Amino acid sequence: QVQLVESGGDLVQAGGSLRLSCATSGSIFGLNAMGWYRQAPGKQRELVARITSSGSTNYADSVKGRFAISRDNAKNTVYLLMNSLKPEDTAVYYCNADSRDRGYWGQGTQVTVSS
């Protein structure tokens, strides 16, 4: 049974930093990539950052230079380091696992950035 559990969401001042974690359990066969998405109220869910099985990364233009996605394979955990946070970063952040057969989602963690 595959489970993805996000943690690390918090209330933070603009300009601050935060690290989100996504702990995975169960075997994901044919894993292509892990990613972070976010969704603000009334908005579409959008891709924030992604890291492939080979280690390649890509980021939304709005977070380039500020966020960094990384992984610790030994801990089965993916991280999102968020620096220079802005109020527009406020959203529920979701962890995603993209496999050959299907995608998996975590429950989400709330990030709120105050001005």
N, C-alpha and C positions, 0 to 999 in steps of 0.2 A: 504494500500500500504506500503510494507516494504521498508525501506531505511536504509542503513548503510553509515555513513559519517566519514571518518578518518580525523584526524588533528594532528598537532604536528611535522610533518616531517620538517627537517631543515638541514643546513650545520653545522657540528660540528667537533671540533678537536678530534683526537684520544685520548682516555682516558676520554673523556667527557661523559655526561649523557644526556638523552632525554626521554621525556614521550610522547607516542602516545596515542591518544584517539579515540574511536570508539563510536559515538553516534547513537543509533538506534531509529527508529520510526516505528509505525505500530505494529501490533500484530504478533508475530511469534509463531504459535501453534506447540506443540510438540518439543520444542527446546531441543536439546541434549547437545550442547556445543557451545562456542564461541572461536574463534581462530585468531591468527595472522599468516599470511604467508608472504613470501617475494620472490621477483624475481629480479635478477640482469640481465643486458643485456646479451643475448645469453645463459642464464641458465634456468633450469626448476624452476617452482614455488615450494617452499619448505615450510613445516610447521615449524614455529618458536616456537610457544607456544599455548597451548589450555587449556581451563578451562571448565569443565563439569557443568551441572546444579546442581550437588551435591557438587561442589567446588573442585573436584580433578583437579590437574594440571599436565601437562607434557610439556617437553621442548626438543628442538633439542639439541644434545650433544654440539654443537658449542656455545650455548648460556647459558648452565647451569651454575648457579652461578653468572651470569652477568645480565640476564633479569628476570623480574617478571611480570606475568600476574595477573590482578586483575579485580574486577568488582564492580560497584555500582548499585545495582538493583533499588534503588530509582530514580537514574538519567538515568537509561537505558543505561549505558555507561560501556564500557570495556576499560581497560588501559593496556599498555605495558610499563613498566619502564625498560629503557635500560641504564645500567651502563658499565663503562670500554669499551667504544665503540672502535671498531677496523675498519680499512679501509675495511676489508672483510665483514663488516656488511652493506656496501653500497648497497642499493637496493630500489625498490618500495615495500612498506609494505602495505598489504591488510588485511582488517578485514573480517572475515567470520563467518556466523551464520549457524550452522548445525542443521537442523530440521528433523523430521520424513519424511516429504514430499519432501524436496528439500534443497539446500544450497543457501545462499545469499551472495553477495559480495559487498564491498564498491568500491570506485573509485581508491583507492590507495593514498598513500602519500610518497613522496620521502625523503629518508634519505641518506645523503652523509657524509661520515666520511673521513676527510683529515688526512694525516700522518704528 
